[in-house]
Amino acid sequence: QVQVVESGGGLVQAGGSLRLSCAASGTFFSINTMGWYRQAPGKQRELVAGITSGDSTNYADSVKGRFTISRDNAKNTVYLQMNSLKPEDTAVYYCKIEVVITTHQYQYWGPGTQVTVSS
């Protein structure tokens, strides 16, 4: 059983910053890719940023230069530092992790954390 829990969401004014955290717990051999997604009302869920086990990162064009993804493997945790927030960043942010259990890879999602940016 693997649990994934996000934290750090909230209400912030435009131009402000938030730091999201996502911690994985349970029984698994290792964690491969970790990523942050978001879903705004009436829109599809989209990738915000991802980071591989080798620390390679990728970002959505809309957040490049403003958001930074990082991970702490000792804590099984991934972070998303969000700066210069805009109202259009308002969404529920979800964490997805890919874990290896025995010889198979599985994906797990967190329940999401709300980020609201006021203008």
C-alpha positions in Angstrom: 0.0 0.0 0.0 1.3 3.4 -1.0 0.0 6.7 0.3 0.6 10.1 -1.3 -0.3 13.3 0.5 0.1 16.9 -0.7 0.3 20.0 1.5 1.1 23.6 1.3 -1.8 25.0 -0.8 -3.8 28.0 0.2 -4.8 31.5 -0.8 -2.2 34.0 -1.9 -2.3 37.4 -3.7 -1.0 37.7 -7.3 2.8 38.0 -7.2 3.1 36.0 -4.1 4.7 32.6 -3.5 3.7 29.2 -2.2 5.6 25.9 -1.7 3.8 22.6 -2.2 5.1 19.4 -0.7 4.1 15.8 -1.6 5.2 12.9 0.6 5.0 9.3 -0.3 4.9 6.5 2.3 4.3 2.8 2.3 6.2 -0.2 0.9 8.0 0.2 -2.4 11.5 -0.4 -3.7 12.1 3.0 -5.3 10.5 6.1 -6.7 11.0 7.0 -10.4 9.4 10.1 -11.8 7.5 12.5 -9.5 5.3 15.2 -10.9 2.9 18.0 -10.2 -0.3 18.4 -12.2 -3.1 20.9 -11.9 -6.8 21.1 -12.8 -8.7 24.3 -12.9 -12.5 24.4 -13.0 -13.9 23.3 -16.3 -10.4 22.4 -17.7 -8.5 19.2 -18.1 -5.8 18.2 -15.8 -2.4 19.3 -17.1 1.2 18.6 -16.3 2.9 21.5 -14.4 6.4 20.0 -13.7 8.1 16.6 -13.5 11.4 15.4 -12.1 13.0 12.0 -12.8 15.1 9.9 -10.4 18.1 11.4 -12.1 16.9 14.9 -11.3 16.0 15.8 -14.9 13.2 18.3 -14.9 10.5 19.5 -17.3 8.0 22.3 -17.0 4.9 23.5 -18.7 5.6 26.6 -20.8 3.2 28.6 -18.6 5.2 28.1 -15.5 8.8 28.2 -16.8 10.9 30.7 -14.9 8.4 30.9 -12.1 8.0 27.4 -10.7 10.8 25.0 -9.5 10.4 21.3 -8.8 12.8 19.5 -6.6 12.9 16.2 -4.7 14.4 14.8 -1.5 14.9 11.1 -2.0 15.7 10.5 1.7 12.2 11.8 2.6 10.4 10.4 -0.4 9.2 13.9 -1.0 8.8 16.2 -4.0 8.4 20.0 -3.8 7.0 22.7 -6.0 8.2 26.2 -5.3 5.8 28.6 -7.0 6.8 32.3 -7.3 5.3 35.2 -9.1 1.9 33.5 -8.9 -0.9 34.6 -11.2 -4.7 34.3 -11.0 -4.5 31.8 -13.8 -2.4 29.5 -11.6 -5.6 28.9 -9.5 -6.3 25.2 -9.5 -6.3 22.0 -7.5 -2.7 20.8 -7.6 -2.1 17.0 -7.7 1.1 15.0 -7.1 1.8 11.9 -9.0 4.5 9.4 -8.3 5.8 6.3 -10.1 7.0 3.7 -7.7 8.7 0.4 -8.3 7.3 -2.6 -6.3 9.2 -5.8 -7.0 9.7 -5.6 -10.8 6.7 -3.5 -11.7 6.0 0.2 -11.8 2.9 1.7 -10.5 1.4 5.2 -10.5 -0.2 6.8 -7.4 -2.0 10.2 -7.1 -2.5 12.3 -4.1 -6.0 13.8 -3.3 -4.9 17.3 -4.3 -4.4 20.6 -2.6 -6.2 23.9 -3.6 -4.2 26.9 -4.7 -6.1 30.1 -5.1 -4.4 33.3 -6.4 -6.4 36.5 -6.0 -5.9 39.5 -8.3 
